Amino acid sequence: MKIKDLPPKQGLGGVRFRYPGDGQLYYWASQWQKGVWARKNLNSEQIFPLFCDDLKDALEWEVVQ
């Protein structure tokens, strides 16, 4: 399943996904127009910037349960 396939009203905070840039798993924390702020561990305070050309590209990222 891809992020675009999630229910329309579902928030993205805490959604676990695979970032195609490095193949690692992350949890969605927030976003801006050029990428996503993500955590490797849901309970961690450390966040990582994951870049994309357009935020719409992130809709194609794979959701991991």
PQR file with spaces between the fields and no chain letter, atoms N, CA, C, O and H, PARSE charges and radii, in Angstrom:
ATOM       1  N    MET     1       0.837   -1.167    0.000 -0.4000 1.5000
ATOM       2  CA   MET     1       0.000    0.000    0.000 -0.0000 2.0000
ATOM       3  C    MET     1       0.889    1.240    0.000  0.5500 1.7000
ATOM       4  O    MET     1       1.951    1.251    0.623 -0.5500 1.4000
ATOM       5  N    LYS     2       0.456    2.263   -0.690 -0.4000 1.5000
ATOM       6  CA   LYS     2       1.188    3.526   -0.738 -0.0000 2.0000
ATOM       7  C    LYS     2       0.468    4.560    0.126  0.5500 1.7000
ATOM       8  O    LYS     2      -0.698    4.382    0.480 -0.5500 1.4000
ATOM       9  H    LYS     2      -0.406    2.253   -1.196  0.4000 1.0000
ATOM      10  N    ILE     3       1.162    5.621    0.456 -0.4000 1.5000
ATOM      11  CA   ILE     3       0.570    6.662    1.292 -0.0000 2.0000
ATOM      12  C    ILE     3      -0.706    7.198    0.647  0.5500 1.7000
ATOM      13  O    ILE     3      -1.666    7.505    1.353 -0.5500 1.4000
ATOM      14  H    ILE     3       2.109    5.766    0.169  0.4000 1.0000
ATOM      15  N    LYS     4      -0.732    7.315   -0.665 -0.4000 1.5000
ATOM      16  CA   LYS     4      -1.924    7.826   -1.352 -0.0000 2.0000
ATOM      17  C    LYS     4      -3.137    6.902   -1.194  0.5500 1.7000
ATOM      18  O    LYS     4      -4.269    7.328   -1.424 -0.5500 1.4000
ATOM      19  H    LYS     4       0.048    7.066   -1.238  0.4000 1.0000
ATOM      20  N    ASP     5      -2.911    5.641   -0.802 -0.4000 1.5000
ATOM      21  CA   ASP     5      -4.001    4.675   -0.651 -0.0000 2.0000
ATOM      22  C    ASP     5      -4.623    4.678    0.745  0.5500 1.7000
ATOM      23  O    ASP     5      -5.599    3.968    0.986 -0.5500 1.4000
ATOM      24  H    ASP     5      -1.992    5.295   -0.615  0.4000 1.0000
ATOM      25  N    LEU     6      -4.071    5.466    1.664 -0.4000 1.5000
ATOM      26  CA   LEU     6      -4.633    5.552    3.010 -0.0000 2.0000
ATOM      27  C    LEU     6      -5.996    6.241    2.950  0.5500 1.7000
ATOM      28  O    LEU     6      -6.261    6.994    2.013 -0.5500 1.4000
ATOM      29  H    LEU     6      -3.278    6.043    1.469  0.4000 1.0000
ATOM      30  N    PRO     7      -6.862    5.998    3.933 -0.5600 1.5000
ATOM      31  CA   PRO     7      -8.169    6.662    3.943  0.2800 2.0000
ATOM      32  C    PRO     7      -8.007    8.191    3.919  0.5500 1.7000
ATOM      33  O    PRO     7      -7.103    8.724    4.563 -0.5500 1.4000
ATOM      34  N    PRO     8      -8.868    8.891    3.189 -0.5600 1.5000
ATOM      35  CA   PRO     8      -8.722   10.337    3.002  0.2800 2.0000
ATOM      36  C    PRO     8      -8.662   11.160    4.291  0.5500 1.7000
ATOM      37  O    PRO     8      -7.958   12.169    4.331 -0.5500 1.4000
ATOM      38  N    LYS     9      -9.353   10.773    5.306 -0.4000 1.5000
ATOM      39  CA   LYS     9      -9.404   11.562    6.548 -0.0000 2.0000
ATOM      40  C    LYS     9      -8.318   11.171    7.546  0.5500 1.7000
ATOM      41  O    LYS     9      -8.204   11.789    8.604 -0.5500 1.4000
ATOM      42  H    LYS     9      -9.924    9.953    5.274  0.4000 1.0000
ATOM      43  N    GLN    10      -7.524   10.161    7.228 -0.4000 1.5000
ATOM      44  CA   GLN    10      -6.480    9.703    8.154 -0.0000 2.0000
ATOM      45  C    GLN    10      -5.311   10.684    8.177  0.5500 1.7000
ATOM      46  O    GLN    10      -4.804   11.088    7.130 -0.5500 1.4000
ATOM      47  H    GLN    10      -7.616    9.658    6.368  0.4000 1.0000
ATOM      48  N    GLY    11      -4.895   11.056    9.372 -0.4000 1.5000
ATOM      49  CA   GLY    11      -3.708   11.889    9.518 -0.0000 2.0000
ATOM      50  C    GLY    11      -2.456   11.070    9.229  0.5500 1.7000
ATOM      51  O    GLY    11      -2.467    9.847    9.370 -0.5500 1.4000
ATOM      52  H    GLY    11      -5.307   10.727   10.222  0.4000 1.0000
ATOM      53  N    LEU    12      -1.392   11.727    8.832 -0.4000 1.5000
ATOM      54  CA   LEU    12      -0.158   11.014    8.492 -0.0000 2.0000
ATOM      55  C    LEU    12       0.801   10.893    9.665  0.5500 1.7000
ATOM      56  O    LEU    12       1.744   10.104    9.604 -0.5500 1.4000
ATOM      57  H    LEU    12      -1.383   12.720    8.718  0.4000 1.0000
ATOM      58  N    GLY    13       0.585   11.648   10.726 -0.4000 1.5000
ATOM      59  CA   GLY    13       1.454   11.575   11.895 -0.0000 2.0000
ATOM      60  C    GLY    13       1.535   10.160   12.438  0.5500 1.7000
ATOM      61  O    GLY    13       0.509    9.559   12.757 -0.5500 1.4000
ATOM      62  H    GLY    13      -0.181   12.289   10.776  0.4000 1.0000
ATOM      63  N    GLY    14       2.738    9.624   12.547 -0.4000 1.5000
ATOM      64  CA   GLY    14       2.938    8.280   13.066 -0.0000 2.0000
ATOM      65  C    GLY    14       2.832    7.162   12.043  0.5500 1.7000
ATOM      66  O    GLY    14       3.036    5.999   12.393 -0.5500 1.4000
ATOM      67  H    GLY    14       3.572   10.112   12.288  0.4000 1.0000
ATOM      68  N    VAL    15       2.519    7.473   10.791 -0.4000 1.5000
ATOM      69  CA   VAL    15       2.449    6.449    9.747 -0.0000 2.0000
ATOM      70  C    VAL    15       3.870    5.969    9.453  0.5500 1.7000
ATOM      71  O    VAL    15       4.776    6.774    9.235 -0.5500 1.4000
ATOM      72  H    VAL    15       2.353    8.418   10.507  0.4000 1.0000
ATOM      73  N    ARG    16       4.050    4.662    9.450 -0.4000 1.5000
ATOM      74  CA   ARG    16       5.365    4.071    9.170 -0.0000 2.0000
ATOM      75  C    ARG    16       5.485    3.829    7.669  0.5500 1.7000
ATOM      76  O    ARG    16       4.575    3.283    7.044 -0.5500 1.4000
ATOM      77  H    ARG    16       3.314    4.009    9.627  0.4000 1.0000
ATOM      78  N    PHE    17       6.610    4.238    7.100 -0.4000 1.5000
ATOM      79  CA   PHE    17       6.785    4.131    5.654 -0.0000 2.0000
ATOM      80  C    PHE    17       8.246    3.861    5.315  0.5500 1.7000
ATOM      81  O    PHE    17       9.142    4.048    6.139 -0.5500 1.4000
ATOM      82  H    PHE    17       7.349    4.681    7.608  0.4000 1.0000
ATOM      83  N    ARG    18       8.461    3.418    4.084 -0.4000 1.5000
ATOM      84  CA   ARG    18       9.814    3.187    3.567 -0.0000 2.0000
ATOM      85  C    ARG    18      10.183    4.370    2.667  0.5500 1.7000
ATOM      86  O    ARG    18       9.487    4.674    1.698 -0.5500 1.4000
ATOM      87  H    ARG    18       7.734    3.267    3.415  0.4000 1.0000
ATOM      88  N    TYR    19      11.289    5.027    3.008 -0.4000 1.5000
ATOM      89  CA   TYR    19      11.770    6.159    2.209 -0.0000 2.0000
ATOM      90  C    TYR    19      12.612    5.615    1.061  0.5500 1.7000
ATOM      91  O    TYR    19      13.623    4.958    1.313 -0.5500 1.4000
ATOM      92  H    TYR    19      11.855    4.780    3.795  0.4000 1.0000
ATOM      93  N    PRO    20      12.235    5.863   -0.180 -0.5600 1.5000
ATOM      94  CA   PRO    20      12.979    5.293   -1.312  0.2800 2.0000
ATOM      95  C    PRO    20      14.399    5.832   -1.451  0.5500 1.7000
ATOM      96  O    PRO    20      15.228    5.202   -2.107 -0.5500 1.4000
ATOM      97  N    GLY    21      14.696    6.967   -0.857 -0.4000 1.5000
ATOM      98  CA   GLY    21      16.034    7.539   -0.955 -0.0000 2.0000
ATOM      99  C    GLY    21      17.108    6.677   -0.327  0.5500 1.7000
ATOM     100  O    GLY    21      18.236    6.636   -0.819 -0.5500 1.4000
ATOM     101  H    GLY    21      14.023    7.479   -0.324  0.4000 1.0000
ATOM     102  N    ASP    22      16.768    5.972    0.777 -0.4000 1.5000
ATOM     103  CA   ASP    22      17.757    5.109    1.439 -0.0000 2.0000
ATOM     104  C    ASP    22      17.201    3.729    1.803  0.5500 1.7000
ATOM     105  O    ASP    22      17.931    2.895    2.338 -0.5500 1.4000
ATOM     106  H    ASP    22      15.852    6.006    1.176  0.4000 1.0000
ATOM     107  N    GLY    23      15.924    3.479    1.522 -0.4000 1.5000
ATOM     108  CA   GLY    23      15.316    2.179    1.784 -0.0000 2.0000
ATOM     109  C    GLY    23      15.012    1.902    3.247  0.5500 1.7000
ATOM     110  O    GLY    23      14.558    0.808    3.582 -0.5500 1.4000
ATOM     111  H    GLY    23      15.330    4.156    1.087  0.4000 1.0000
ATOM     112  N    GLN    24      15.255    2.878    4.136 -0.4000 1.5000
ATOM     113  CA   GLN    24      15.013    2.667    5.561 -0.0000 2.0000
ATOM     114  C    GLN    24      13.572    2.988    5.931  0.5500 1.7000
ATOM     115  O    GLN    24      12.853    3.660    5.192 -0.5500 1.4000
ATOM     116  H    GLN    24      15.624    3.767    3.864  0.4000 1.0000
ATOM     117  N    LEU    25      13.166    2.483    7.107 -0.4000 1.5000
ATOM     118  CA   LEU    25      11.820    2.722    7.611 -0.0000 2.0000
ATOM     119  C    LEU    25      11.812    3.925    8.536  0.5500 1.7000
ATOM     120  O    LEU    25      12.727    4.116    9.336 -0.5500 1.4000
ATOM     121  H    LEU    25      13.750    1.937    7.708  0.4000 1.0000
ATOM     122  N    TYR    26      10.762    4.738    8.416 -0.4000 1.5000
ATOM     123  CA   TYR    26      10.605    5.949    9.207 -0.0000 2.0000
ATOM     124  C    TYR    26       9.146    6.094    9.626  0.5500 1.7000
ATOM     125  O    TYR    26       8.257    5.426    9.097 -0.5500 1.4000
ATOM     126  H    TYR    26      10.018    4.583    7.766  0.4000 1.0000
ATOM     127  N    TYR    27       8.924    6.986   10.593 -0.4000 1.5000
ATOM     128  CA   TYR    27       7.586    7.386   11.007 -0.0000 2.0000
ATOM     129  C    TYR    27       7.388    8.849   10.625  0.5500 1.7000
ATOM     130  O    TYR    27       8.243    9.689   10.908 -0.5500 1.4000
ATOM     131  H    TYR    27       9.646    7.529   11.023  0.4000 1.0000
ATOM     132  N    TRP    28       6.284    9.147    9.997 -0.4000 1.5000
ATOM     133  CA   TRP    28       5.974   10.501    9.547 -0.0000 2.0000
ATOM     134  C    TRP    28       5.758   11.384   10.768  0.5500 1.7000
ATOM     135  O    TRP    28       4.974   11.045   11.654 -0.5500 1.4000
ATOM     136  H    TRP    28       5.590    8.465    9.767  0.4000 1.0000
ATOM     137  N    ALA    29       6.460   12.527   10.815 -0.4000 1.5000
ATOM     138  CA   ALA    29       6.297   13.482   11.911 -0.0000 2.0000
ATOM     139  C    ALA    29       5.599   14.752   11.418  0.5500 1.7000
ATOM     140  O    ALA    29       4.670   15.240   12.061 -0.5500 1.4000
ATOM     141  H    ALA    29       7.097   12.802   10.096  0.4000 1.0000
ATOM     142  N    SER    30       6.044   15.283   10.285 -0.4000 1.5000
ATOM     143  CA   SER    30       5.503   16.517    9.730 -0.0000 2.0000
ATOM     144  C    SER    30       5.989   16.635    8.292  0.5500 1.7000
ATOM     145  O    SER    30       6.698   15.760    7.796 -0.5500 1.4000
ATOM     146  H    SER    30       6.799   14.886    9.763  0.4000 1.0000
ATOM     147  N    GLN    31       5.607   17.710    7.631 -0.4000 1.5000
ATOM     148  CA   GLN    31       6.031   17.888    6.243 -0.0000 2.0000
ATOM     149  C    GLN    31       6.151   19.362    5.909  0.5500 1.7000
ATOM     150  O    GLN    31       5.615   20.224    6.605 -0.5500 1.4000
ATOM     151  H    GLN    31       5.031   18.421    8.033  0.4000 1.0000
ATOM     152  N    TRP    32       6.860   19.628    4.837 -0.4000 1.5000
ATOM     153  CA   TRP    32       6.925   20.948    4.218 -0.0000 2.0000
ATOM     154  C    TRP    32       6.937   20.709    2.726  0.5500 1.7000
ATOM     155  O    TRP    32       6.998   19.554    2.304 -0.5500 1.4000
ATOM     156  H    TRP    32       7.295   18.928    4.271  0.4000 1.0000
ATOM     157  N    GLN    33       6.880   21.742    1.908 -0.4000 1.5000
ATOM     158  CA   GLN    33       6.654   21.533    0.476 -0.0000 2.0000
ATOM     159  C    GLN    33       7.759   20.769   -0.240  0.5500 1.7000
ATOM     160  O    GLN    33       7.531   20.284   -1.348 -0.5500 1.4000
ATOM     161  H    GLN    33       6.830   22.680    2.250  0.4000 1.0000
ATOM     162  N    LYS    34       8.935   20.642    0.339 -0.4000 1.5000
ATOM     163  CA   LYS    34      10.037   19.927   -0.309 -0.0000 2.0000
ATOM     164  C    LYS    34      10.432   18.641    0.412  0.5500 1.7000
ATOM     165  O    LYS    34      11.487   18.075    0.126 -0.5500 1.4000
ATOM     166  H    LYS    34       9.120   21.036    1.240  0.4000 1.0000
ATOM     167  N    GLY    35       9.604   18.174    1.342 -0.4000 1.5000
ATOM     168  CA   GLY    35       9.950   16.930    2.004 -0.0000 2.0000
ATOM     169  C    GLY    35       9.157   16.656    3.268  0.5500 1.7000
ATOM     170  O    GLY    35       8.145   17.291    3.565 -0.5500 1.4000
ATOM     171  H    GLY    35       8.748   18.634    1.575  0.4000 1.0000
ATOM     172  N    VAL    36       9.669   15.679    3.993 -0.4000 1.5000
ATOM     173  CA   VAL    36       8.991   15.175    5.189 -0.0000 2.0000
ATOM     174  C    VAL    36       9.978   15.158    6.347  0.5500 1.7000
ATOM     175  O    VAL    36      11.144   14.799    6.175 -0.5500 1.4000
ATOM     176  H    VAL    36      10.491   15.163    3.752  0.4000 1.0000
ATOM     177  N    TRP    37       9.507   15.545    7.522 -0.4000 1.5000
ATOM     178  CA   TRP    37      10.270   15.346    8.755 -0.0000 2.0000
ATOM     179  C    TRP    37       9.851   13.995    9.290  0.5500 1.7000
ATOM     180  O    TRP    37       8.657   13.722    9.414 -0.5500 1.4000
ATOM     181  H    TRP    37       8.561   15.836    7.661  0.4000 1.0000
ATOM     182  N    ALA    38      10.817   13.142    9.609 -0.4000 1.5000
ATOM     183  CA   ALA    38      10.498   11.780   10.008 -0.0000 2.0000
ATOM     184  C    ALA    38      11.369   11.326   11.173  0.5500 1.7000
ATOM     185  O    ALA    38      12.446   11.869   11.420 -0.5500 1.4000
ATOM     186  H    ALA    38      11.787   13.364    9.507  0.4000 1.0000
ATOM     187  N    ARG    39      10.869   10.309   11.887 -0.4000 1.5000
ATOM     188  CA   ARG    39      11.592    9.696   12.996 -0.0000 2.0000
ATOM     189  C    ARG    39      11.891    8.242   12.649  0.5500 1.7000
ATOM     190  O    ARG    39      11.093    7.578   11.987 -0.5500 1.4000
ATOM     191  H    ARG    39       9.994    9.868   11.687  0.4000 1.0000
ATOM     192  N    LYS    40      13.034    7.754   13.095 -0.4000 1.5000
ATOM     193  CA   LYS    40      13.343    6.331   12.926 -0.0000 2.0000
ATOM     194  C    LYS    40      12.648    5.507   13.996  0.5500 1.7000
ATOM     195  O    LYS    40      12.324    4.339   13.780 -0.5500 1.4000
ATOM     196  H    LYS    40      13.683    8.292   13.632  0.4000 1.0000
ATOM     197  N    ASN    41      12.421    6.121   15.153 -0.4000 1.5000
ATOM     198  CA   ASN    41      11.737    5.465   16.264 -0.0000 2.0000
ATOM     199  C    ASN    41      10.584    6.378   16.656  0.5500 1.7000
ATOM     200  O    ASN    41      10.785    7.576   16.854 -0.5500 1.4000
ATOM     201  H    ASN    41      12.685    7.069   15.328  0.4000 1.0000
ATOM     202  N    LEU    42       9.400    5.837   16.768 -0.4000 1.5000
ATOM     203  CA   LEU    42       8.213    6.641   17.032 -0.0000 2.0000
ATOM     204  C    LEU    42       8.334    7.461   18.311  0.5500 1.7000
ATOM     205  O    LEU    42       7.777    8.556   18.394 -0.5500 1.4000
ATOM     206  H    LEU    42       9.236    4.864   16.607  0.4000 1.0000
ATOM     207  N    ASN    43       9.049    6.953   19.302 -0.4000 1.5000
ATOM     208  CA   ASN    43       9.169    7.643   20.589 -0.0000 2.0000
ATOM     209  C    ASN    43      10.387    8.565   20.670  0.5500 1.7000
ATOM     210  O    ASN    43      10.616    9.191   21.704 -0.5500 1.4000
ATOM     211  H    ASN    43       9.502    6.064   19.234  0.4000 1.0000
ATOM     212  N    SER    44      11.150    8.653   19.619 -0.4000 1.5000
ATOM     213  CA   SER    44      12.361    9.469   19.610 -0.0000 2.0000
ATOM     214  C    SER    44      12.030   10.942   19.364  0.5500 1.7000
ATOM     215  O    SER    44      11.067   11.270   18.671 -0.5500 1.4000
ATOM     216  H    SER    44      10.963    8.144   18.778  0.4000 1.0000
ATOM     217  N    GLU    45      12.838   11.809   19.938 -0.4000 1.5000
ATOM     218  CA   GLU    45      12.720   13.243   19.673 -0.0000 2.0000
ATOM     219  C    GLU    45      13.528   13.648   18.438  0.5500 1.7000
ATOM     220  O    GLU    45      13.320   14.731   17.891 -0.5500 1.4000
ATOM     221  H    GLU    45      13.621   11.543   20.501  0.4000 1.0000
ATOM     222  N    GLN    46      14.442   12.790   17.998 -0.4000 1.5000
ATOM     223  CA   GLN    46      15.290   13.098   16.848 -0.0000 2.0000
ATOM     224  C    GLN    46      14.489   12.958   15.558  0.5500 1.7000
ATOM     225  O    GLN    46      13.848   11.934   15.322 -0.5500 1.4000
ATOM     226  H    GLN    46      14.610   11.910   18.441  0.4000 1.0000
ATOM     227  N    ILE    47      14.532   13.998   14.726 -0.4000 1.5000
ATOM     228  CA   ILE    47      13.846   13.937   13.439 -0.0000 2.0000
ATOM     229  C    ILE    47      14.845   14.134   12.307  0.5500 1.7000
ATOM     230  O    ILE    47      15.893   14.759   12.475 -0.5500 1.4000
ATOM     231  H    ILE    47      15.053   14.830   14.918  0.4000 1.0000
ATOM     232  N    PHE    48      14.491   13.585   11.156 -0.4000 1.5000
ATOM     233  CA   PHE    48      15.348   13.620    9.981 -0.0000 2.0000
ATOM     234  C    PHE    48      14.594   14.268    8.822  0.5500 1.7000
ATOM     235  O    PHE    48      13.410   13.989    8.636 -0.5500 1.4000
ATOM     236  H    PHE    48      13.640   13.078   11.020  0.4000 1.0000
ATOM     237  N    PRO    49      15.248   15.121    8.040 -0.5600 1.5000
ATOM     238  CA   PRO    49      14.607   15.664    6.836  0.2800 2.0000
ATOM     239  C    PRO    49      14.752   14.676    5.682  0.5500 1.7000
ATOM     240  O    PRO    49      15.858   14.251    5.349 -0.5500 1.4000
ATOM     241  N    LEU    50      13.643   14.323    5.088 -0.4000 1.5000
ATOM     242  CA   LEU    50      13.638   13.433    3.924 -0.0000 2.0000
ATOM     243  C    LEU    50      13.143   14.263    2.744  0.5500 1.7000
ATOM     244  O    LEU    50      11.998   14.713    2.731 -0.5500 1.4000
ATOM     245  H    LEU    50      12.744   14.668    5.359  0.4000 1.0000
ATOM     246  N    PHE    51      13.993   14.458    1.775 -0.4000 1.5000
ATOM     247  CA   PHE    51      13.705   15.386    0.680 -0.0000 2.0000
ATOM     248  C    PHE    51      13.035   14.699   -0.501  0.5500 1.7000
ATOM     249  O    PHE    51      13.243   13.515   -0.765 -0.5500 1.4000
ATOM     250  H    PHE    51      14.924   14.093    1.785  0.4000 1.0000
ATOM     251  N    CYS    52      12.222   15.485   -1.203 -0.4000 1.5000
ATOM     252  CA   CYS    52      11.631   15.054   -2.472 -0.0000 2.0000
ATOM     253  C    CYS    52      11.449   16.314   -3.322  0.5500 1.7000
ATOM     254  O    CYS    52      11.378   17.421   -2.787 -0.5500 1.4000
ATOM     255  H    CYS    52      12.053   16.447   -0.989  0.4000 1.0000
ATOM     256  N    ASP    53      11.375   16.145   -4.630 -0.4000 1.5000
ATOM     257  CA   ASP    53      11.240   17.300   -5.523 -0.0000 2.0000
ATOM     258  C    ASP    53       9.940   18.050   -5.269  0.5500 1.7000
ATOM     259  O    ASP    53       9.894   19.278   -5.344 -0.5500 1.4000
ATOM     260  H    ASP    53      11.433   15.246   -5.064  0.4000 1.0000
ATOM     261  N    ASP    54       8.891   17.304   -4.969 -0.4000 1.5000
ATOM     262  CA   ASP    54       7.575   17.872   -4.703 -0.0000 2.0000
ATOM     263  C    ASP    54       6.941   16.999   -3.624  0.5500 1.7000
ATOM     264  O    ASP    54       7.092   15.778   -3.659 -0.5500 1.4000
ATOM     265  H    ASP    54       8.928   16.307   -4.908  0.4000 1.0000
ATOM     266  N    LEU    55       6.245   17.590   -2.684 -0.4000 1.5000
ATOM     267  CA   LEU    55       5.638   16.803   -1.607 -0.0000 2.0000
ATOM     268  C    LEU    55       4.680   15.748   -2.146  0.5500 1.7000
ATOM     269  O    LEU    55       4.487   14.711   -1.511 -0.5500 1.4000
ATOM     270  H    LEU    55       6.121   18.582   -2.656  0.4000 1.0000
ATOM     271  N    LYS    56       4.080   15.994   -3.300 -0.4000 1.5000
ATOM     272  CA   LYS    56       3.183   14.993   -3.903 -0.0000 2.0000
ATOM     273  C    LYS    56       3.918   13.688   -4.205  0.5500 1.7000
ATOM     274  O    LYS    56       3.292   12.630   -4.265 -0.5500 1.4000
ATOM     275  H    LYS    56       4.237   16.836   -3.816  0.4000 1.0000
ATOM     276  N    ASP    57       5.237   13.748   -4.397 -0.4000 1.5000
ATOM     277  CA   ASP    57       6.022   12.533   -4.638 -0.0000 2.0000
ATOM     278  C    ASP    57       5.947   11.593   -3.436  0.5500 1.7000
ATOM     279  O    ASP    57       6.019   10.374   -3.596 -0.5500 1.4000
ATOM     280  H    ASP    57       5.746   14.607   -4.349  0.4000 1.0000
ATOM     281  N    ALA    58       5.802   12.153   -2.237 -0.4000 1.5000
ATOM     282  CA   ALA    58       5.737   11.336   -1.023 -0.0000 2.0000
ATOM     283  C    ALA    58       4.488   10.456   -1.000  0.5500 1.7000
ATOM     284  O    ALA    58       4.454    9.460   -0.277 -0.5500 1.4000
ATOM     285  H    ALA    58       5.743   13.143   -2.108  0.4000 1.0000
ATOM     286  N    LEU    59       3.475   10.802   -1.769 -0.4000 1.5000
ATOM     287  CA   LEU    59       2.257    9.983   -1.816 -0.0000 2.0000
ATOM     288  C    LEU    59       2.542    8.599   -2.400  0.5500 1.7000
ATOM     289  O    LEU    59       1.753    7.674   -2.208 -0.5500 1.4000
ATOM     290  H    LEU    59       3.503   11.611   -2.357  0.4000 1.0000
ATOM     291  N    GLU    60       3.651    8.450   -3.105 -0.4000 1.5000
ATOM     292  CA   GLU    60       4.026    7.168   -3.721 -0.0000 2.0000
ATOM     293  C    GLU    60       4.856    6.293   -2.796  0.5500 1.7000
ATOM     294  O    GLU    60       5.149    5.151   -3.147 -0.5500 1.4000
ATOM     295  H    GLU    60       4.292    9.202   -3.261  0.4000 1.0000
ATOM     296  N    TRP    61       5.243    6.787   -1.631 -0.4000 1.5000
ATOM     297  CA   TRP    61       6.061    6.002   -0.715 -0.0000 2.0000
ATOM     298  C    TRP    61       5.242    4.861   -0.118  0.5500 1.7000
ATOM     299  O    TRP    61       4.040    4.993    0.112 -0.5500 1.4000
ATOM     300  H    TRP    61       5.004    7.716   -1.346  0.4000 1.0000
ATOM     301  N    GLU    62       5.904    3.758    0.125 -0.4000 1.5000
ATOM     302  CA   GLU    62       5.266    2.538    0.622 -0.0000 2.0000
ATOM     303  C    GLU    62       4.983    2.621    2.115  0.5500 1.7000
ATOM     304  O    GLU    62       5.872    2.936    2.906 -0.5500 1.4000
ATOM     305  H    GLU    62       6.881    3.650   -0.062  0.4000 1.0000
ATOM     306  N    VAL    63       3.734    2.334    2.497 -0.4000 1.5000
ATOM     307  CA   VAL    63       3.362    2.245    3.911 -0.0000 2.0000
ATOM     308  C    VAL    63       3.757    0.866    4.407  0.5500 1.7000
ATOM     309  O    VAL    63       3.532   -0.133    3.725 -0.5500 1.4000
ATOM     310  H    VAL    63       3.012    2.077    1.854  0.4000 1.0000
ATOM     311  N    VAL    64       4.350    0.808    5.602 -0.4000 1.5000
ATOM     312  CA   VAL    64       4.795   -0.452    6.198 -0.0000 2.0000
ATOM     313  C    VAL    64       4.056   -0.621    7.520  0.5500 1.7000
ATOM     314  O    VAL    64       4.092    0.271    8.368 -0.5500 1.4000
ATOM     315  H    VAL    64       4.533    1.620    6.157  0.4000 1.0000
ATOM     316  N    GLN    65       3.395   -1.740    7.701 -0.4000 1.5000
ATOM     317  CA   GLN    65       2.645   -1.992    8.937 -0.0000 2.0000
ATOM     318  C    GLN    65       3.513   -2.533   10.028  0.5500 1.7000
ATOM     319  O    GLN    65       3.030   -2.796   11.129 -0.5500 1.4000
ATOM     320  H    GLN    65       3.366   -2.464    7.012  0.4000 1.0000
